[in-house]
C-alpha cells in the first residue's frame, strides 16, 4: 500500500507541476486550472487565421469523422508571438530529450520503427 500512496503523491506532484505555466523567464506563474479543463482535449491539427487585432487558433481532431473544432483560442498578435516562441523553445527541449522529429512522421510511426529496429 505504501507504494500506491507514493505513486499517488508523485502523480499529484506531477499534476501540480503541469498546472503551472512557464513564462519564458526563470520563474513560473501558478495558475488555477478548473476541473473541467484538467483532462484537456486531443488535437492533431490546427487552423490559424488572423486580422490586425487578433489571431484565431482552431484546434481539431481529424481522426474523428465529425471534423469538429475541439478548442478555439483567440489572442493578441503580441501574445501569439510569445506563444510561438515558447512552442519553439519547448520543441527544442523535446527533441534534445527524445530525438529529432521528422515533419511527417507521427509519434506512433516513430515508436513502431524503433521497436522493429528501423
C-alpha positions as CSV (number, residue, x, y, z in Angstrom):
1,X,0.0,0.0,0.0
2,X,2.9,2.4,0.7
3,X,4.0,2.2,-2.9
4,X,0.5,3.2,-4.1
5,X,0.5,6.2,-1.7
6,X,3.9,7.3,-3.0
7,X,2.7,6.8,-6.6
8,X,-0.4,8.9,-5.8
9,X,1.8,11.6,-4.3
10,X,4.0,11.6,-7.3
11,X,1.1,11.8,-9.6
12,X,-0.3,14.7,-7.6
13,X,3.1,16.4,-7.7
14,X,3.3,15.9,-11.5
15,X,-0.2,17.3,-11.9
16,X,0.7,20.4,-9.8
17,X,3.9,20.9,-11.8
18,X,1.9,20.6,-15.1
19,X,-0.7,23.1,-13.8
20,X,2.0,25.8,-13.7
21,X,2.8,27.9,-16.8
22,X,6.4,28.8,-17.6
23,X,6.5,32.5,-18.7
24,X,9.8,32.1,-20.6
25,X,11.7,33.5,-17.7
26,X,13.1,31.6,-14.8
27,X,10.0,31.8,-12.6
28,X,6.7,30.1,-13.1
29,X,3.3,31.7,-12.8
30,X,1.0,29.4,-10.8
31,X,-2.5,29.3,-12.4
32,X,-5.8,27.8,-11.3
33,X,-6.8,25.1,-13.7
34,X,-10.5,24.5,-13.5
35,X,-11.5,20.8,-13.1
36,X,-13.4,20.8,-16.4
37,X,-10.2,21.7,-18.2
38,X,-7.8,19.4,-16.5
39,X,-8.5,16.4,-18.8
40,X,-7.7,18.5,-21.8
41,X,-8.8,17.7,-25.4
42,X,-6.9,15.8,-28.0
43,X,-6.0,17.7,-31.2
44,X,-3.9,16.5,-34.1
45,X,-4.3,19.5,-36.4
46,X,-5.0,23.2,-36.3
47,X,-6.1,26.1,-38.4
48,X,-4.8,29.6,-37.7
49,X,-6.3,32.8,-39.0
50,X,-5.6,36.4,-38.2
51,X,-6.7,40.0,-38.6
52,X,-4.9,43.2,-37.5
53,X,-6.3,42.9,-33.9
54,X,-6.1,39.1,-33.2
55,X,-5.1,35.6,-34.0
56,X,-7.6,32.8,-34.0
57,X,-6.4,29.3,-33.4
58,X,-8.8,26.4,-34.0
59,X,-7.7,23.0,-32.9
60,X,-9.4,19.9,-34.2
61,X,-9.1,16.2,-34.4
62,X,-9.1,14.8,-37.9
63,X,-9.2,11.2,-36.6
64,X,-12.8,11.8,-35.7
65,X,-15.3,11.8,-38.5
66,X,-17.1,14.9,-37.2
67,X,-14.2,17.3,-38.2
68,X,-15.4,19.4,-35.2
69,X,-13.2,22.1,-33.6
70,X,-12.3,20.8,-30.1
71,X,-10.9,24.1,-28.9
72,X,-10.6,27.7,-30.1
73,X,-8.1,30.3,-28.7
74,X,-8.3,34.0,-29.6
75,X,-5.3,36.1,-28.7
76,X,-3.5,39.3,-29.5
77,X,-0.6,39.3,-32.0
78,X,1.9,40.0,-29.2
79,X,0.7,37.1,-27.2
80,X,0.7,34.9,-30.2
81,X,4.3,35.7,-30.9
82,X,5.2,34.9,-27.3
83,X,3.3,31.6,-27.6
84,X,5.1,30.6,-30.8
85,X,8.4,31.4,-29.3
86,X,7.6,29.2,-26.3
87,X,6.4,26.4,-28.6
88,X,9.8,26.6,-30.5
89,X,11.7,26.5,-27.2
90,X,9.7,23.5,-25.9
91,X,10.0,21.6,-29.2
92,X,13.8,22.1,-29.0
93,X,13.8,20.7,-25.4
94,X,11.6,17.8,-26.5
95,X,13.9,16.9,-29.5
96,X,17.0,17.1,-27.3
97,X,15.4,14.6,-24.9
98,X,13.5,12.3,-27.4
99,X,15.3,12.8,-30.7
100,X,14.5,15.0,-33.8
101,X,11.0,14.7,-35.2
102,X,10.6,14.4,-38.9
103,X,8.0,16.7,-40.4
104,X,5.6,14.0,-41.4
105,X,6.3,11.1,-39.1
106,X,3.8,10.6,-36.2
107,X,5.0,9.5,-32.8
108,X,3.2,6.2,-33.3
109,X,5.1,5.6,-36.5
110,X,8.4,6.6,-34.9
111,X,7.8,4.2,-32.0
112,X,6.9,1.4,-34.4
113,X,10.2,2.0,-36.3
114,X,12.2,1.9,-33.1
115,X,10.6,-1.4,-32.0
116,X,11.2,-3.1,-35.3
117,X,14.8,-1.9,-35.4
118,X,14.2,0.6,-38.3
